[in-house]
Amino acid sequence: MATAQAIREQEKTWSSIFPSQQVTEQQSALFVKKLLAVAVSSITYLRTIFPEHAFGDRCLEDLNLKILKDDSACPGACQVIQWIKGCFDALDKKYLRMIIIGIYGDAEDPDTVIESYTFKFSYVDKEVSVFRNGNKIASAHTERDTKKATIRLLRTIILLSQTLTSLPDDVMMTMKLLYYDEVTPSDYEPPGFKQTGNDFFFFVEEPLNIKVGDVSTPFHTWSKAANKN
């Protein structure tokens, strides 16, 4: 009885954030969107990009998460939420290949960053693979293992942030989107984005590349990496 109750409670906390199943393409897309929103929120909170009041509290199994709020009084946080919604448009159209978040200190040079985070997307059926410090720690195909991979990925983001030095107080954040050029119209930009001459960022110092993890559903594959000076 206690075991059954614990399983029900775990399912309840999961479904309060993510779809309980990813058996259709629509459910898979919703899962990927929510995972992206949770991951970006976690990074901005753990790296203290925005103040505490910009976040709401959510619980996912044993993880206490901070999620950016739509009604935040913080303009920067509201801007990031609009960016995330723009990413959803590109995801729905299956154009989005990569999101690169840059954290920078010089307002005159947003392409030169202190650290960056990369999210990669594909729209085919692949296995779940999770990496930490370049070593695979999990691999699976089933829906239950997708949940495990997601929890591990979020835990890895939290643990990774605890090993990084604090950022300067006056840092800023920007986001770049890269597309699958063979299917994306040349004039396409989602809401909140404009065309840029540089696809990638430059670093103040030689960065350390860290593979954080991959999460797959039957219709989408999502992976994340971090670059840190």
PLY file of the C-alpha trace (Angstrom):
ply
format ascii 1.0
element vertex 229
property float x
property float y
property float z
element edge 228
property int vertex1
property int vertex2
end_header
0.00 0.00 0.00
2.79 2.44 0.92
4.70 1.57 -2.26
1.62 2.09 -4.43
0.97 5.42 -2.73
4.57 6.54 -3.35
4.28 5.63 -7.05
1.02 7.59 -7.33
2.63 10.61 -5.67
5.59 10.47 -8.09
3.22 10.30 -11.06
1.27 13.25 -9.64
4.35 15.47 -9.34
5.52 14.47 -12.84
2.17 15.21 -14.49
1.95 18.60 -12.77
4.81 19.71 -15.06
5.11 17.23 -17.95
2.57 15.26 -20.02
2.04 11.85 -18.43
2.63 10.20 -21.83
4.53 11.00 -25.03
2.79 8.50 -27.31
1.59 11.07 -29.87
3.59 13.71 -31.71
1.59 16.46 -29.98
2.33 15.02 -26.53
5.99 14.66 -27.44
6.19 18.28 -28.62
4.52 19.49 -25.41
6.99 17.47 -23.34
9.99 18.97 -25.17
8.59 22.50 -24.75
8.08 22.05 -21.04
11.51 20.47 -20.60
13.06 23.45 -22.40
11.18 25.92 -20.18
12.20 24.06 -17.01
15.85 23.79 -18.09
16.16 27.47 -19.05
14.41 28.50 -15.83
16.78 26.32 -13.80
19.85 27.83 -15.47
18.70 31.42 -14.99
17.86 30.73 -11.34
20.98 28.77 -10.44
23.23 31.30 -12.19
21.33 34.14 -10.43
20.50 35.90 -13.71
17.17 37.17 -12.30
15.93 37.96 -8.77
14.04 35.47 -6.61
10.65 37.08 -7.24
10.89 36.26 -10.96
10.43 32.54 -10.17
7.71 30.29 -8.87
8.23 27.07 -6.93
7.53 23.63 -8.39
8.40 20.15 -7.19
9.40 17.22 -9.39
9.92 14.07 -7.34
12.81 15.04 -5.02
13.78 18.17 -6.98
12.70 21.62 -5.87
12.57 23.61 -9.09
12.33 27.33 -9.78
10.28 28.23 -12.87
10.14 31.65 -14.53
6.75 33.30 -14.00
4.66 34.78 -16.82
3.44 37.56 -14.52
6.89 38.49 -13.21
7.65 42.15 -12.48
11.17 41.54 -13.84
11.40 42.79 -17.47
14.39 40.57 -18.26
12.58 37.45 -17.12
9.52 38.39 -19.17
11.79 38.81 -22.20
13.24 35.32 -21.75
9.72 33.87 -21.50
8.89 35.53 -24.83
12.04 34.02 -26.33
11.04 30.57 -25.11
7.60 31.00 -26.71
9.34 31.97 -29.95
11.32 28.74 -29.72
8.03 26.86 -29.41
6.94 28.25 -32.78
10.14 26.97 -34.42
9.74 23.61 -32.67
6.16 23.23 -33.89
7.31 23.83 -37.46
10.24 21.39 -37.00
12.69 24.09 -38.06
14.62 24.39 -34.80
17.99 22.64 -34.70
19.80 24.38 -31.86
19.35 27.03 -29.17
22.44 28.73 -27.80
22.14 30.85 -24.66
24.95 33.31 -24.05
25.74 35.08 -20.79
27.85 38.18 -21.36
29.16 41.20 -19.47
29.75 43.88 -22.10
26.53 45.47 -23.39
28.42 46.65 -26.49
29.59 43.14 -27.36
26.85 40.53 -26.75
28.60 38.02 -29.04
31.53 37.65 -26.62
30.29 35.60 -23.70
31.43 34.37 -20.31
29.54 31.09 -20.63
26.97 29.49 -22.90
24.42 26.68 -22.87
23.43 24.74 -25.97
20.21 22.81 -26.60
20.01 20.54 -29.66
16.85 19.11 -31.20
16.04 16.39 -33.71
12.72 14.98 -34.82
13.49 11.31 -35.23
13.26 8.24 -33.01
16.51 7.78 -31.10
17.45 6.24 -27.79
17.69 8.19 -24.57
21.32 8.89 -23.71
22.51 10.88 -20.72
26.10 12.05 -20.35
27.92 13.63 -17.46
31.44 14.97 -17.95
31.64 13.11 -21.25
30.68 9.72 -19.77
27.41 7.99 -20.60
25.52 7.24 -17.40
22.19 6.06 -18.83
20.64 4.81 -22.04
17.10 3.59 -22.66
14.06 3.62 -24.97
10.91 3.30 -22.84
8.66 6.08 -21.57
9.57 5.31 -17.96
13.26 5.63 -18.82
12.53 8.97 -20.52
11.33 10.17 -17.14
14.47 8.86 -15.46
16.65 10.55 -18.06
14.80 13.84 -17.55
15.28 13.72 -13.77
18.96 12.89 -14.20
19.42 15.75 -16.66
17.81 18.29 -14.31
19.85 16.98 -11.39
23.00 17.32 -13.50
22.16 20.96 -14.27
21.81 21.62 -10.54
25.04 19.80 -9.66
26.95 21.47 -12.50
25.93 24.93 -11.33
27.33 24.20 -7.89
30.80 23.60 -9.36
30.95 26.88 -11.31
32.32 30.16 -10.01
29.84 32.97 -9.42
29.04 35.27 -12.33
29.57 39.04 -12.10
26.58 40.99 -10.79
25.91 42.88 -14.03
25.76 40.05 -16.58
23.21 39.96 -19.39
21.67 37.11 -21.35
21.00 36.55 -25.03
19.73 33.66 -27.14
20.44 32.49 -30.71
18.48 29.97 -32.75
19.91 27.77 -35.50
17.64 25.99 -37.96
17.56 23.03 -40.30
18.26 25.09 -43.42
16.93 22.48 -45.84
13.36 22.86 -44.51
13.35 26.38 -43.05
12.26 29.33 -45.25
15.13 31.77 -45.73
13.11 34.67 -44.29
11.77 32.79 -41.25
12.33 34.16 -37.77
10.03 33.25 -34.86
8.39 35.95 -32.69
10.97 37.82 -30.62
13.96 37.04 -32.86
15.74 38.78 -35.72
18.41 37.74 -38.16
22.03 37.93 -37.00
25.36 37.76 -38.79
26.99 35.39 -36.28
25.63 31.90 -35.65
27.83 31.27 -32.61
29.45 33.11 -29.72
33.04 34.06 -28.98
34.45 33.46 -25.51
36.37 35.78 -23.24
38.68 32.82 -22.51
39.06 29.29 -23.91
35.90 27.47 -22.79
35.43 24.11 -21.12
32.84 22.02 -22.99
30.52 19.87 -20.89
27.91 17.44 -22.28
25.02 17.48 -19.82
22.57 15.01 -21.32
20.10 13.82 -23.94
16.40 13.10 -23.58
14.36 11.41 -26.32
10.69 10.70 -26.96
9.30 8.69 -29.88
9.17 11.90 -31.96
11.85 14.27 -30.60
15.41 14.12 -29.33
16.67 16.85 -27.00
20.23 17.32 -25.81
22.02 19.94 -23.77
25.62 21.06 -23.37
27.34 23.84 -21.44
30.43 25.87 -22.23
32.22 27.50 -19.34
35.45 29.50 -19.12
0 1
1 2
2 3
3 4
4 5
5 6
6 7
7 8
8 9
9 10
10 11
11 12
12 13
13 14
14 15
15 16
16 17
17 18
18 19
19 20
20 21
21 22
22 23
23 24
24 25
25 26
26 27
27 28
28 29
29 30
30 31
31 32
32 33
33 34
34 35
35 36
36 37
37 38
38 39
39 40
40 41
41 42
42 43
43 44
44 45
45 46
46 47
47 48
48 49
49 50
50 51
51 52
52 53
53 54
54 55
55 56
56 57
57 58
58 59
59 60
60 61
61 62
62 63
63 64
64 65
65 66
66 67
67 68
68 69
69 70
70 71
71 72
72 73
73 74
74 75
75 76
76 77
77 78
78 79
79 80
80 81
81 82
82 83
83 84
84 85
85 86
86 87
87 88
88 89
89 90
90 91
91 92
92 93
93 94
94 95
95 96
96 97
97 98
98 99
99 100
100 101
101 102
102 103
103 104
104 105
105 106
106 107
107 108
108 109
109 110
110 111
111 112
112 113
113 114
114 115
115 116
116 117
117 118
118 119
119 120
120 121
121 122
122 123
123 124
124 125
125 126
126 127
127 128
128 129
129 130
130 131
131 132
132 133
133 134
134 135
135 136
136 137
137 138
138 139
139 140
140 141
141 142
142 143
143 144
144 145
145 146
146 147
147 148
148 149
149 150
150 151
151 152
152 153
153 154
154 155
155 156
156 157
157 158
158 159
159 160
160 161
161 162
162 163
163 164
164 165
165 166
166 167
167 168
168 169
169 170
170 171
171 172
172 173
173 174
174 175
175 176
176 177
177 178
178 179
179 180
180 181
181 182
182 183
183 184
184 185
185 186
186 187
187 188
188 189
189 190
190 191
191 192
192 193
193 194
194 195
195 196
196 197
197 198
198 199
199 200
200 201
201 202
202 203
203 204
204 205
205 206
206 207
207 208
208 209
209 210
210 211
211 212
212 213
213 214
214 215
215 216
216 217
217 218
218 219
219 220
220 221
221 222
222 223
223 224
224 225
225 226
226 227
227 228
